[in-house]
């Protein structure tokens, strides 16, 4: 091997050693959300949701990339694991309503007295 090839191999080794290990955090059939990077850079959608989904992991690719599936449709775009997060479904969330005149903006409906008279 020439001096140049030896130096290139050594530089590659140093570079690869600095990279964090690639972990396949997601498995096939995991439910995930996909980050909307375009929404992050736009000011007009300030309060819009920054995550799309829920998707299923269809295939695990090299370098931490994944193919996603929505129902029976496979997305053409490949998503990197840095732009995915696990989706946790809500099981029977308690409904919360806002009540004027309380210190807490969110109140359980069962805590509201039933004999209130309407304000005229």
Secondary structure as GFF3:
##gff-version 3
##sequence-region A 1 120
A	DSSP	alpha_helix	3	18	.	.	.	ID=ss1
A	DSSP	beta_strand	31	35	.	.	.	ID=ss2
A	DSSP	alpha_helix	37	40	.	.	.	ID=ss3
A	DSSP	beta_strand	51	60	.	.	.	ID=ss4
A	DSSP	three_ten_helix	62	64	.	.	.	ID=ss5
A	DSSP	beta_strand	65	70	.	.	.	ID=ss6
A	DSSP	beta_strand	73	80	.	.	.	ID=ss7
A	DSSP	three_ten_helix	81	83	.	.	.	ID=ss8
A	DSSP	beta_strand	84	86	.	.	.	ID=ss9
A	DSSP	beta_strand	96	97	.	.	.	ID=ss10
A	DSSP	beta_strand	107	108	.	.	.	ID=ss11
A	DSSP	three_ten_helix	109	111	.	.	.	ID=ss12
###
